[in-house]
Structures are given as structure tokens and as C-alpha cells.
């Protein structure tokens, strides 16, 4: 399915995700990048004034802003691009706090647009976004994206005695590229030691997820720690299939 994706970015992390999607995504995807302005006002009354003069048309908007002010631009940007759906990953809760998420859902729903907030980004699946709790959604464009990028799915080759990992293949990787990074460095790990070493290797790849401790459904941990857990879970499932 040919999809036009507009990636709104603030800096190097967003550009890295955009470049990874351009490199690893389907050949018929059209992935364009648009820079987000730095806005200091706490509340943006006329967001359309802060958009670039020309906005690339797109089916799906991927918002990778790094402030709550940038998140306030999402409805206007989605409208200018003609996007039918929006993925706004929450890599830091201060960038898109819960109240703002509800506001964005309501604003976009008025134009029959759907938005999801995977927290962290690598928690996205074909029908759910986030972990605590996983929020169901129903939109073909987001599901199509999540078939290629989101919650990792891996396949492993083991040694003849089943004790060592020989190779790891990424069937679906995290949008930031950490799955591919870790998979290329896991050869030689003992199966019994793969968890949690795999998650630690994954986090050596610079992660946008926050290191701030937060309470999520009674669990005090960081989003970066959750990202490592997501990858560990993918490795654990791959090992179960490979044995």
C-alpha cells in the first residue's frame, strides 16, 4: 500500500527516525520531513501562523516534536497536509501530557482524523498503542505503518547445541533503529544470558525516551527502561520460537 508520510521533527532524534523509516520502509512509501518551529508561548492561539508556508501533502502525519508547544500545532499541521491519521509518540510525558492528548483527540476527531500516542514509540502494534494501558485503535494507515515499524518482532538463528545466538533477523523493528542496532550485536550471546543483555544493548543506541521516573499504573520506572523491556520481550518470544 503506497503511503505518503510527513514526519514533523525538531532535531537530530526526529531526523534519525525519519531517515531510518526512509531506509527500511517499503519502496512505495513517500516519506518527507518538515521542521517544527521553536515556540516559547505556553498556549498557541493561532497555530496555523507557525506552520511553514508550504506543507507537503500526506496521508499520515508522524509528529516527533520535543515540546508541548509543538504538539499544539498537530491539528493545524494535519489539516494543512491533508493527513487522515496522526502518530504522536510520547517519548517524554511533558511533551504531550495527558490533558493535551485528550484535547488533540477531540480536535482531530472533529475532522474525522485519528491520533494515537504510543508510549514509548516501540510499543505500537497494528491495533494498540502504549503499554499502561494499551489503547486500542482502528485505522488502516496507522496499522499499515505498525506492520513495518513499532513493537519489534525478531527471528533468531541458534547454534547446533542451542546454547548460543548465531544471528538475529529483524522482521519488524522499532522506528528509531535500535532493533537493527541491537540485532547486529547479539551474535555470540549465550541464550541463558540474552535477557536482559539484549535490552541493555538496545539502549546503547541513543534513545529519545525519557530517563525521568514516572508512575504508570503503579509502576515507577522510566520510558527508556520500558523501551529496553519491549526489546527484551521481543527477544524472549523469538527464542521461544527458535528452540
C-alpha positions as CSV (number, residue, x, y, z in Angstrom):
1,X,0.0,0.0,0.0
2,X,1.6,3.3,-1.1
3,X,1.5,5.8,1.7
4,X,2.6,9.4,1.9
5,X,4.1,10.1,5.3
6,X,5.0,13.5,6.6
7,X,7.5,13.5,9.5
8,X,7.5,16.6,11.7
9,X,10.8,16.9,13.6
10,X,12.6,19.3,16.0
11,X,16.1,17.9,15.9
12,X,18.6,15.1,15.4
13,X,16.4,12.4,17.1
14,X,13.5,13.0,14.8
15,X,15.7,13.2,11.7
16,X,17.3,9.9,12.7
17,X,13.8,8.3,12.9
18,X,12.8,9.8,9.6
19,X,16.0,8.5,7.9
20,X,15.5,5.1,9.4
21,X,11.9,4.9,8.1
22,X,13.1,6.1,4.6
23,X,15.8,3.4,4.6
24,X,13.9,0.4,6.0
25,X,10.3,1.2,4.9
26,X,8.5,-0.2,1.8
27,X,9.8,1.1,-1.5
28,X,6.5,2.7,-2.4
29,X,6.3,4.8,0.7
30,X,6.9,8.5,0.2
31,X,8.5,9.9,3.4
32,X,9.0,13.6,3.7
33,X,10.4,15.7,6.6
34,X,9.2,19.0,7.8
35,X,10.9,21.1,10.6
36,X,8.9,22.2,13.5
37,X,9.3,25.8,14.8
38,X,10.5,26.5,18.3
39,X,7.7,28.3,20.1
40,X,8.0,29.6,23.6
41,X,4.4,30.6,24.3
42,X,2.6,28.3,26.8
43,X,-0.6,28.3,24.8
44,X,-0.7,28.8,21.0
45,X,-4.0,30.5,19.9
46,X,-3.4,30.6,16.2
47,X,-1.2,27.6,15.4
48,X,-1.6,27.9,11.6
49,X,0.6,31.1,11.8
50,X,3.6,29.0,12.9
51,X,3.5,26.5,10.1
52,X,5.8,26.7,7.1
53,X,4.3,28.5,4.1
54,X,4.2,25.2,2.1
55,X,3.2,21.9,3.8
56,X,3.8,18.7,1.9
57,X,0.6,16.7,1.3
58,X,0.5,13.4,3.2
59,X,-1.8,10.6,4.2
60,X,-0.2,10.0,7.6
61,X,1.5,12.6,9.9
62,X,4.2,11.4,12.2
63,X,4.7,14.0,15.0
64,X,8.2,14.0,16.6
65,X,8.1,17.3,18.4
66,X,10.0,17.8,21.6
67,X,7.8,20.3,23.5
68,X,4.1,20.7,24.4
69,X,4.0,23.8,22.2
70,X,4.9,21.7,19.2
71,X,2.2,19.2,20.0
72,X,-0.4,22.1,19.9
73,X,0.5,22.5,16.2
74,X,-0.6,19.0,15.3
75,X,-4.3,19.7,14.3
76,X,-3.3,22.6,12.1
77,X,-0.4,20.7,10.6
78,X,-2.6,17.6,9.9
79,X,-5.2,19.8,8.2
80,X,-2.6,21.6,6.1
81,X,-1.1,18.3,5.0
82,X,-4.5,16.7,4.4
83,X,-3.4,13.8,6.7
84,X,-6.1,11.3,7.7
85,X,-4.3,10.0,10.7
86,X,-1.5,11.0,13.2
87,X,1.0,9.1,15.2
88,X,2.4,11.2,18.1
89,X,4.7,9.0,20.1
90,X,5.2,10.0,23.8
91,X,8.9,9.8,24.5
92,X,8.6,12.3,27.3
93,X,5.3,12.8,29.1
94,X,6.0,16.6,29.5
95,X,5.9,17.0,25.7
96,X,2.4,15.6,25.4
97,X,0.8,15.5,28.8
98,X,-2.5,13.5,29.3
99,X,-4.7,16.6,29.2
100,X,-3.2,17.7,25.9
101,X,-3.6,14.2,24.4
102,X,-7.4,14.3,25.2
103,X,-7.6,17.8,23.6
104,X,-5.8,16.6,20.5
105,X,-8.1,13.6,20.2
106,X,-11.2,15.8,20.3
107,X,-9.9,18.4,17.9
108,X,-8.8,15.8,15.3
109,X,-12.0,13.8,15.7
110,X,-14.0,16.8,14.6
111,X,-12.3,16.4,11.2
112,X,-12.6,12.6,11.2
113,X,-8.9,12.2,11.9
114,X,-7.5,9.6,14.3
115,X,-4.4,10.1,16.5
116,X,-2.6,7.6,18.6
117,X,0.1,8.2,21.3
118,X,2.4,5.1,21.6
119,X,4.3,5.4,24.9
120,X,7.1,4.6,24.1
121,X,7.1,4.6,20.3
122,X,8.3,1.0,20.1
123,X,5.1,-0.1,21.9
124,X,3.0,0.5,18.7
125,X,1.2,-2.6,17.3
126,X,-1.3,-3.0,14.5
127,X,-4.2,-2.4,16.8
128,X,-2.9,-0.9,20.1
129,X,-0.6,2.0,21.2
130,X,1.1,2.3,24.5
131,X,1.6,-0.1,27.4
132,X,-0.2,1.2,30.6
133,X,-2.8,0.7,29.4
134,X,-2.5,-0.3,25.8
135,X,-5.0,1.9,23.9
136,X,-6.9,0.2,21.1
137,X,-7.3,2.0,17.8
138,X,-8.8,1.2,14.4
139,X,-7.2,2.9,11.4
140,X,-5.7,1.2,8.3
141,X,-3.0,3.8,7.8
142,X,-1.6,3.5,11.3
143,X,-1.9,-0.3,11.2
144,X,0.0,-0.4,7.9
145,X,2.8,1.7,9.5
146,X,2.8,-0.6,12.5
147,X,3.3,-3.7,10.4
148,X,6.7,-2.3,9.5
149,X,7.7,-0.2,12.5
150,X,6.7,-0.4,16.1
151,X,6.8,-3.3,18.6
152,X,9.8,-5.4,17.5
153,X,9.4,-8.8,16.0
154,X,12.6,-10.8,15.7
155,X,13.8,-14.2,14.4
156,X,16.9,-15.9,15.8
157,X,19.4,-18.5,14.5
158,X,20.9,-20.6,17.2
159,X,24.0,-22.8,17.4
160,X,23.6,-26.5,16.8
161,X,23.6,-27.1,20.5
162,X,21.0,-24.4,21.1
163,X,23.3,-22.6,23.6
164,X,24.3,-19.5,21.6
165,X,22.7,-17.0,19.3
166,X,24.3,-17.1,15.9
167,X,22.2,-14.3,14.2
168,X,19.2,-12.1,14.8
169,X,16.9,-11.0,12.0
170,X,14.6,-8.0,12.3
171,X,11.1,-8.8,10.9
172,X,9.7,-5.6,12.4
173,X,11.9,-3.0,14.1
174,X,11.5,-0.1,16.4
175,X,11.1,3.2,14.4
176,X,14.3,4.7,15.9
177,X,16.6,1.9,14.5
178,X,17.6,0.4,17.9
179,X,16.2,-3.0,17.0
180,X,18.6,-3.3,14.0
181,X,21.4,-1.9,16.0
182,X,21.0,-4.5,18.8
183,X,20.3,-7.4,16.4
184,X,23.7,-6.7,14.7
185,X,25.4,-7.0,18.0
186,X,23.8,-10.0,19.6
187,X,25.6,-12.8,17.8
188,X,27.6,-14.9,20.3
189,X,25.4,-14.2,23.3
190,X,24.5,-17.3,25.3
191,X,20.8,-18.0,25.2
192,X,20.6,-18.1,29.0
193,X,22.2,-14.6,29.2
194,X,20.3,-13.0,26.3
195,X,17.8,-11.5,28.7
196,X,18.4,-8.8,29.9
197,X,21.7,-8.3,28.0
198,X,19.7,-7.8,24.7
199,X,17.7,-4.9,26.2
200,X,20.9,-3.2,27.5
201,X,22.5,-3.5,24.1
202,X,19.3,-1.9,22.6
203,X,19.6,1.1,25.0
204,X,23.2,1.7,23.9
205,X,21.7,3.1,20.8
206,X,20.8,6.7,21.7
207,X,17.2,6.6,22.7
208,X,14.8,9.5,22.7
209,X,12.7,8.0,25.5
210,X,12.9,9.9,28.8
211,X,15.0,8.9,31.8
212,X,12.6,10.6,34.2
213,X,11.0,8.3,36.8
214,X,7.2,8.3,36.5
215,X,4.3,6.3,37.9
216,X,2.5,4.2,35.3
217,X,-0.3,2.1,36.7
218,X,1.6,1.7,40.0
219,X,5.0,1.0,38.3
220,X,7.7,3.6,38.9
221,X,10.1,3.4,36.0
222,X,11.5,5.4,33.1
223,X,10.3,5.3,29.5
224,X,13.8,4.3,28.4
225,X,13.6,1.3,30.8
226,X,10.3,0.3,29.2
227,X,11.9,0.5,25.8
228,X,14.5,-2.0,26.9
229,X,11.8,-4.2,28.3
230,X,9.9,-4.1,25.0
231,X,13.1,-5.3,23.2
232,X,13.7,-8.0,25.8
233,X,10.2,-9.3,25.3
234,X,10.8,-9.5,21.5
235,X,14.0,-11.5,22.1
236,X,12.3,-13.8,24.5
237,X,9.5,-14.6,22.1
238,X,12.0,-15.1,19.3
239,X,14.0,-17.5,21.4
240,X,10.8,-19.4,22.3
241,X,10.0,-19.9,18.6
242,X,13.6,-20.8,17.7
243,X,14.0,-23.5,20.3
